[in-house]
Amino acid sequence: MPRECKISIRYVPPSQRSPEGYLGATVSYAPVPGEAWSRGSDLAGGRASTETLGRITRDIEAVMAGHRNADDMDKP
């Protein structure tokens, strides 16, 4: 069963330092009983593009279904 989580998406516009920009996402979960820290993991990320946004969307769908990311959802 999926847990409550916070998903953050970060967009960095193109610049001289990063001509393609950056788009990435992370997910964090509230601490489980007995822990004093939040758990989390990186979701898809890469150059700012519709392809990267598609990978992020697929990862978010996987998290909502109770998986860590889309790669875990595809495992038997």
N, C-alpha and C positions, 0 to 999 in steps of 0.2 A: 504494500500500500504506500502511495507517495506521501512524503512528509511536507510540512510547510517549509518553504524556502524563499530566498531572495535571489533574483536573477538581475545582474547588472550588465549592461551593454555599454561599451566604450567606443566612441568614434573619435579618431584623430584625423583632422583634415590633411590633405596633401600639403607638403612644405618642401623646402630645399633639402632638409635632413631626411624626409620620408616622402619621396615624390608620389608614391601610390597611396599614402595615408594608411591608416590602420583601423580595423574593426574587430573587436573581440568581446567575449562574454565570460562571466564567471557565475557560479552558483554557490550560495552559502546556506547552511542549515543551522538551526538553533541547536545549542548544546543538548546532548542526550543526558538523561539522569546520571549524575556522578561525574560529569565533565564540566569544566569551567571555561571551555573555549568553543568557538564555532567551527564546524567542519565546512569544507568547501572544496571546489575543484574548478579548474579551467574548462570552459567549453571551447568551441571552435574559435579560431581567430586567424587573422592574416591581412592581406592587403584589402583596402576598402573597396569592395565590389559586390555585385549581386550574388556571385557564387559564394562568397564568404557569408553573406547574410543568409543564404539558403542553408548552409551548413549550421549556422547558429540556430536558425529556426528548427531544423531537424533535431539538434541537441536539446532545445527547449521542450519540444514534443516528447523526447525520450525521458527527460527529467519529470515531466508531468505524468508520465506513465509509470514512474517509479524506478527508472534506470539512472545510471550515472551520466551517460551520454549516449549518442546514437550508436557508437561502436558497440557498447554493451547491449543495446537493444537488439542488435543483429546477431548476437551470439545465441546458440541453441540453449 
